[in-house]
Amino acid sequence: MTADLIVHLGGAYLAIGLACALCFAALVQRLEPSARGASLLFRLMIVPAAALLWPLIATRALRAWRRSAA
């Protein structure tokens, strides 16, 4: 039972991470100034790391969104 819970939580974490990573890869030029002019290959390469680090990326994206709205 505990192992099932851990596997399901890990799957949910990765599913949310994949959704955030794909959004990040599409919007990387707006969120990260050093990535301006990034190629499609670069965007594909950052998806796995972005999927694992999605809480950090989501926090940074929210801060950028709040700054641009203000």
N, C-alpha and C positions, 0 to 999 in steps of 0.2 A: 504494500500500500504506500509506504513512504517513497519507495523507488519510483512508483508510478507518478506520484506527485512531483518529484524532482524532474522526471523526464518531461512531464506536461508543462511545468514551469519553464524549463529550458526551451522547449518548443515554442511557447508563447513569447519568451524573450527574443528568440531568433526571428519569429514571424514579425513582431513589431520592429525589430532591428532591420529586417529586410525592407519593410515598407519605408522606414525612415531613411535607409541608405539609398534607396532608389530616388526618393525625393531630394536627398542631399546631392546625389550625383547629377540630377537634372538642374539643380539650382546652385551648384558649387561656385559658379562665377559671381553670383550675387552675394553669397555668404562669406567667401574667402577671397579677399583682394589679390592675393598672390597666385590664385588659380585662374586669373583672367586669360582667356585664349586657350584653355585646356582642351586637349583632344578627346575624342571618344574613347580611345584606348586608356588614357589617364582616368577617365570617369569609371570605366569598367574595373580598373585596378583598385580603386579606392572603395568599391562596394563591400568586399568582405570585412575590411577593417571598420568601415562605417557601420556595418550591421552589428558588430560586436560592441562598438563604442557609442551606440545610439543615444544613451542618456546624456552624454557630454555634448553630442552634436545637437540634440533637441534643445538643450539648455542654451547653447550658443545661438541657435536659430531664433529662439524666443527673445533673447536679449537684443539681437539685431532687428527683429521685427518691432519690438517696443521702441527702440531708438528711432527707427524710420517713421513710426506712427506719431511720435512726439514732435 
